[in-house]
């Protein structure tokens, strides 16, 4: 019984009661009263994997993950950056030097916060790139400083401090963040460019699938046929043109 003596507060996460033992293990009690013991690494993996549900206040099951290895860095950042389940400035702390006390202090409110207007960034009048930066609480200056890090370029003292204060100063984090931000921006731009070319998101998806040699469903075939986008040459021209226009616009925005 001594091994299961808990310390600190019990948190409600995903409909489960979560506690920490004196040995640093995580006790998860589901709504049916069944208890699972997870390592801190397993617990962190489950937070990442269920970030969307946590952010939405939905219930989920904590599962034991016995696979070797740490959490994939990209998965950590993508989950955090797209769902806001974990604030950007805390990623390094939560996933490098896990602290139950910090989790109890910060995550409880972050995961359970109400989605009010004050929590939603005002993105009116911003372009696609600026909107992605705003939603992820990254400034243009921080983005460009991180790009310099990924290219191995020398930072000024001001740029170093800018990234250090936001916990964005190591190369892996800089690489993951710039990549994620650019992918999100490109996704928005692709939709805009396709629309200007008279192509819907569904049509673009079907054309890309066909262009990559994928098997189209009957619905996808009809979708392209109705828009006269169903022959191979037309599909090639449209996907190439839209991709080129999208990349050009992306490069202009992130300068």
C-alpha positions as CSV (number, residue, x, y, z in Angstrom):
1,X,0.0,0.0,0.0
2,X,2.9,2.3,0.7
3,X,3.8,2.3,-3.0
4,X,0.4,3.8,-3.8
5,X,0.5,6.6,-1.3
6,X,-0.2,9.8,-3.2
7,X,1.1,13.3,-2.9
8,X,-0.2,16.6,-4.1
9,X,-3.7,17.3,-5.5
10,X,-5.9,14.9,-7.5
11,X,-6.7,16.3,-11.0
12,X,-9.8,15.6,-13.1
13,X,-8.5,14.9,-16.6
14,X,-10.7,13.3,-19.3
15,X,-13.2,12.1,-16.8
16,X,-10.5,10.3,-14.8
17,X,-9.0,11.0,-11.4
18,X,-5.3,11.5,-11.7
19,X,-2.8,11.4,-8.8
20,X,0.9,11.0,-8.3
21,X,2.5,8.5,-5.9
22,X,5.5,9.2,-3.7
23,X,7.5,7.0,-6.1
24,X,6.7,9.4,-9.0
25,X,4.2,7.0,-10.7
26,X,0.8,8.2,-12.0
27,X,-2.4,6.6,-10.7
28,X,-5.3,7.0,-13.0
29,X,-8.8,6.0,-11.7
30,X,-11.4,5.7,-14.4
31,X,-15.2,6.4,-13.9
32,X,-15.7,2.7,-13.1
33,X,-13.2,2.8,-10.3
34,X,-10.5,0.8,-12.2
35,X,-7.0,2.0,-11.4
36,X,-4.0,2.0,-13.8
37,X,-0.5,2.9,-12.8
38,X,1.5,4.8,-15.5
39,X,5.0,6.0,-15.7
40,X,5.5,9.7,-16.1
41,X,6.6,9.1,-19.7
42,X,3.5,7.0,-20.4
43,X,1.3,9.7,-18.8
44,X,2.9,12.5,-20.9
45,X,2.4,10.4,-24.1
46,X,-1.3,10.1,-23.2
47,X,-1.6,13.8,-22.7
48,X,-0.2,14.4,-26.2
49,X,-2.3,11.7,-27.9
50,X,-5.5,13.0,-26.3
51,X,-4.8,16.7,-26.5
52,X,-7.8,17.4,-28.7
53,X,-10.2,15.7,-26.3
54,X,-8.6,17.4,-23.3
55,X,-8.9,20.7,-24.9
56,X,-12.6,20.0,-25.8
57,X,-13.3,18.8,-22.3
58,X,-14.2,15.3,-23.5
59,X,-13.7,12.0,-21.6
60,X,-11.1,9.5,-22.7
61,X,-9.3,6.4,-21.5
62,X,-5.7,6.6,-20.4
63,X,-3.9,3.6,-21.9
64,X,-0.5,2.1,-21.0
65,X,2.0,2.5,-23.7
66,X,4.8,0.0,-23.4
67,X,6.6,0.9,-26.6
68,X,10.2,2.0,-26.1
69,X,11.4,5.4,-26.8
70,X,10.4,9.0,-25.9
71,X,7.5,10.9,-27.3
72,X,8.2,12.0,-30.9
73,X,9.1,15.7,-30.8
74,X,7.0,16.5,-33.8
75,X,3.9,14.9,-32.2
76,X,4.4,17.0,-29.0
77,X,4.6,20.3,-30.9
78,X,1.8,19.5,-33.4
79,X,-0.5,18.5,-30.6
80,X,0.3,21.6,-28.6
81,X,0.4,24.1,-31.4
82,X,-2.8,23.0,-33.1
83,X,-5.1,22.5,-30.0
84,X,-3.6,25.0,-27.5
85,X,-4.0,22.2,-24.9
86,X,-0.5,23.1,-23.6
87,X,0.7,26.7,-23.9
88,X,3.7,27.1,-26.1
89,X,5.9,28.7,-23.5
90,X,5.6,25.6,-21.3
91,X,6.4,22.8,-23.8
92,X,10.1,22.6,-22.8
93,X,9.2,22.3,-19.2
94,X,6.4,19.8,-19.5
95,X,8.2,17.4,-21.8
96,X,11.8,17.7,-20.8
97,X,11.6,18.3,-17.0
98,X,8.2,17.0,-16.0
99,X,6.9,18.6,-12.8
100,X,3.7,17.4,-11.1
101,X,3.6,20.6,-9.2
102,X,3.8,22.7,-12.4
103,X,1.2,20.4,-14.0
104,X,-1.1,20.9,-11.0
105,X,-0.6,24.7,-11.2
106,X,-0.8,25.3,-14.9
107,X,-2.4,22.4,-16.8
108,X,-5.5,22.2,-14.6
109,X,-6.6,25.6,-15.7
110,X,-5.2,25.4,-19.2
111,X,-7.0,22.1,-20.0
112,X,-10.2,23.2,-18.3
113,X,-10.4,26.8,-19.3
114,X,-13.6,28.1,-20.9
115,X,-13.5,29.0,-24.5
116,X,-14.5,32.6,-24.2
117,X,-13.9,35.5,-26.6
118,X,-10.9,36.6,-24.5
119,X,-9.2,33.3,-25.2
120,X,-9.6,33.7,-29.0
121,X,-7.0,35.9,-30.7
122,X,-8.3,38.7,-32.8
123,X,-7.2,37.8,-36.3
124,X,-9.3,40.2,-38.2
125,X,-7.4,41.9,-41.0
126,X,-4.4,39.5,-40.7
127,X,-3.1,37.5,-43.6
128,X,-2.9,33.7,-43.4
129,X,0.7,33.7,-42.0
130,X,0.0,36.4,-39.4
131,X,-3.2,34.6,-38.4
132,X,-1.3,31.4,-37.8
133,X,1.4,33.2,-35.8
134,X,-1.2,35.0,-33.7
135,X,-3.1,31.8,-32.9
136,X,0.1,30.1,-31.8
137,X,1.4,33.1,-29.8
138,X,4.5,33.5,-31.9
139,X,5.6,36.8,-33.2
140,X,7.1,37.4,-36.6
141,X,10.4,38.3,-35.0
142,X,10.4,35.0,-33.1
143,X,9.6,33.1,-36.3
144,X,12.5,34.7,-38.2
145,X,14.9,34.2,-35.3
146,X,13.9,30.5,-35.3
147,X,14.5,30.2,-39.0
148,X,18.0,31.5,-38.5
149,X,18.5,28.8,-35.8
150,X,17.3,26.1,-38.3
151,X,19.8,27.4,-40.9
152,X,22.7,27.5,-38.5
153,X,23.0,31.3,-38.7
154,X,24.3,33.5,-36.0
155,X,21.7,35.2,-33.8
156,X,22.0,38.6,-32.2
157,X,21.8,38.9,-28.5
158,X,18.3,40.4,-28.8
159,X,17.2,37.4,-30.9
160,X,18.7,35.0,-28.4
161,X,16.8,36.6,-25.6
162,X,13.6,36.7,-27.6
163,X,13.7,33.0,-28.1
164,X,15.0,32.1,-24.7
165,X,12.2,33.9,-22.8
166,X,9.6,32.0,-24.9
167,X,11.4,28.6,-24.5
168,X,12.0,28.4,-28.3
169,X,15.7,28.6,-28.3
170,X,16.9,25.0,-29.0
171,X,17.4,23.8,-32.5
172,X,14.8,21.0,-32.4
173,X,12.1,23.2,-31.1
174,X,12.9,25.9,-33.7
175,X,12.7,23.3,-36.5
176,X,9.5,21.8,-35.3
177,X,7.8,25.2,-34.8
178,X,8.8,26.8,-38.1
179,X,7.7,23.6,-39.9
180,X,4.4,23.4,-38.2
181,X,3.7,27.1,-38.7
182,X,4.5,26.9,-42.4
183,X,2.4,23.8,-42.9
184,X,-0.6,25.5,-41.3
185,X,-0.1,28.6,-43.3
186,X,0.2,26.7,-46.6
187,X,-2.9,24.7,-45.9
188,X,-4.9,27.9,-45.6
189,X,-3.3,29.4,-48.7
190,X,-3.9,26.3,-50.7
191,X,-7.6,26.5,-50.0
192,X,-7.6,30.2,-51.0
193,X,-5.6,29.7,-54.2
194,X,-7.7,26.7,-55.2
195,X,-10.9,28.7,-54.8
196,X,-9.5,31.5,-57.0
197,X,-8.9,28.9,-59.6
198,X,-12.5,27.7,-59.3
199,X,-11.5,24.5,-57.5
200,X,-13.1,23.4,-54.2
201,X,-11.1,21.8,-51.4
202,X,-12.7,18.4,-52.2
203,X,-11.8,18.7,-55.8
204,X,-8.3,19.6,-55.0
205,X,-8.0,16.7,-52.7
206,X,-9.3,14.3,-55.4
207,X,-6.9,15.7,-58.0
208,X,-3.9,15.4,-55.7
209,X,-5.0,11.8,-55.0
210,X,-5.3,11.0,-58.7
211,X,-2.0,12.8,-59.5
212,X,-0.2,10.6,-56.9
213,X,-1.6,7.4,-58.5
214,X,-4.3,6.9,-55.8
215,X,-7.6,5.1,-56.6
216,X,-10.5,7.5,-56.7
217,X,-13.9,6.6,-55.3
218,X,-17.0,6.9,-57.5
219,X,-17.9,10.0,-55.6
220,X,-14.5,11.6,-56.3
221,X,-14.7,10.6,-60.0
222,X,-18.1,12.2,-60.3
223,X,-16.8,15.3,-58.5
224,X,-14.0,15.8,-61.0
225,X,-16.1,14.8,-64.0
226,X,-18.8,17.4,-63.3
227,X,-16.2,20.1,-63.1
228,X,-14.4,18.8,-66.3
229,X,-11.3,18.1,-64.2
230,X,-11.2,14.4,-64.8
231,X,-8.5,13.9,-67.5
232,X,-4.9,13.3,-66.6
233,X,-3.4,16.3,-68.3
234,X,-6.0,18.7,-66.8
235,X,-5.4,17.3,-63.3
236,X,-1.6,17.6,-63.8
237,X,-1.9,21.2,-64.9
238,X,-4.3,22.3,-62.2
239,X,-2.4,20.7,-59.3
240,X,0.9,22.0,-60.5
241,X,-0.4,25.5,-61.1
242,X,-2.2,25.7,-57.8
243,X,0.8,24.3,-55.9
244,X,3.2,26.8,-57.5
245,X,0.9,29.7,-56.8
246,X,0.5,28.6,-53.2
247,X,4.2,28.2,-52.6
248,X,4.9,31.6,-54.2
249,X,2.3,33.3,-51.9
250,X,3.7,31.4,-48.9
251,X,7.3,32.6,-49.6
252,X,6.0,36.2,-50.0
253,X,4.2,36.1,-46.7
254,X,7.0,34.6,-44.6
255,X,9.7,37.0,-45.7
